[in-house]
Amino acid sequence: MRSEQIEICHLLKGAENAYGLCVVIDVFRAFSLECWAYAAGVKKIIPVKEVEDAFRLRELHPDWLIAGERNGIKIEGFDFGNAPSEFENIRLDGKTLIHTTSAGVQGLNAVRKADEILTGSLNNAKAIARYITQKNPDHVSLIAMGWNAVRDTEEDVLCAEYIRSLLINEPLENITQLADDLRYTEGKKFFDPAQNHIFPRRDFDLCTQVDRFDGVIRVQYNGEYPETEWIETI
């Protein structure tokens, strides 16, 4: 693709203005978690904006699971927080997961001008670029959602820049090192013992496994709430 076809957008306003094929990026931790949840066998994920929506859906579908956070903290009454490490060593074959977060999921629900929406993480960045290349859209919006969708963070901007580099066939050769270096910036919270009950150390390792999965998470609107599905890429 040509570089002028690709736009890197930021935060909630960026999501609201994005158009074309949109990739909503949340590395720490929403869309890394969703990669690991699909790897654990989840069939479908319902990303909802409000905590109340999650509980309402749970009342209608008691067998559905709920994951999410506010300010990084697991919501009381939820089955899971927003930690990918909670999904690393379990099987959830065929399950539906309701998911609400302070940044990534808010971005998904804010995008209104897209032709198509994907979630974005370092875990499947190369697969995302491959999928986009095959689709060959006129415009791509890479939306870095940051912290609570109001402050840019290094990991989401890095992911956007990495996907862009792949799309223009100038891949960042040091992406693995750049991902690991996130431990000194936004990722330092995962190494703070005082915050490990909210941000487990293992989450950093899982979120920074670059190109771990060969698939994309596509968002569709089939009713009141968006739904996501996992699509393997070749």
Beta strands, then each sheet from edge to edge (+ up, - down):
strand 1: 6-10
strand 2: 19-25
strand 3: 44-47
strand 4: 65-70
strand 5: 73-74
strand 6: 96-100
strand 7: 113-120
strand 8: 140-144
strand 9: 215-221
strand 10: 226-232
sheet 1: 1+ 8+ 2+ 7+ 9- 10+
sheet 2: 3+ 6+ 4+ 5-
end
